[in-house]
Amino acid sequence: MNLGLTDRVALVTAASRGFGRAVAELLAAEGAHVAMCARGEEALKEAAAVVDAAGPGRVVARPTDVTDPEALAQFVHETEDRLGPISCCLINVGGPPPGGLNDLRPSQFEAAYELLVDSALRLSRLLLPGMTQRGWGRIVQITSVTVQQPVPNLTLSNVLRPAVHALTKVLALEAAPHGVTVNSVAPGHHATDRVDVLMADQAEREQRSVAEIRAGHEAEIPVGRLGQPAELAALVAFLMSEQAAFITGQCIVADGGWVRGTF
């Protein structure tokens, strides 16, 4: 299937590892020009080299903290100066720290809101006017299964990830008449650094081995294993494609069947 992404300009945040890197690499393989950002310069440089080799398009990589409004705006402007108008965007950030309600300080709630919600708002404001004016655009936000089913000890994610999808729904309604789609993707347990951190935290709290924790999670997933970042990247690439023009405002769960709800 030709996804129609050749020569499209795609911006990917938190692109140095995990889902962001997998999506950037697949979009490059599909012929897109890719702009990548992350906070860590060395990891971003390494990831950019891999993405650059994956396809014929050009790659721009800039260390950027998405919670810094000025830095985020500069990244967008540099991307469009060097690659052209941005038509696809993956809004992706690192997860907030684990913890129950009484384990977390008010400042941690504020920081998590700025990371998860404010950054998505800022990037959407920067990109949507151009997309709607040109009559074509794709925004995909990575959230979490916590949008549909709360996860123990992930209070910040349980509270704030649903807000990100609510933003997805609002933006989708506004942008749909202009040929722009906005969707959320909600991953469950995947083989990422983030999941490794959460499993290590759980192992410490429960005084068990990480191997035991991993085996327990895999047993709860009907397909019997963790997901791979490349599998989520394939879903994101489809949502950014020409063929996905009738899909907008949705939260698509990719969790191997872990969520037990019917919707």
Beta strands, then each sheet from edge to edge (+ up, - down):
strand 1: 9-12
strand 2: 33-38
strand 3: 59-63
strand 4: 88-91
strand 5: 137-142
strand 6: 180-187
strand 7: 251-254
sheet 1: 3+ 2+ 1+ 4+ 5+ 6+ 7+
end
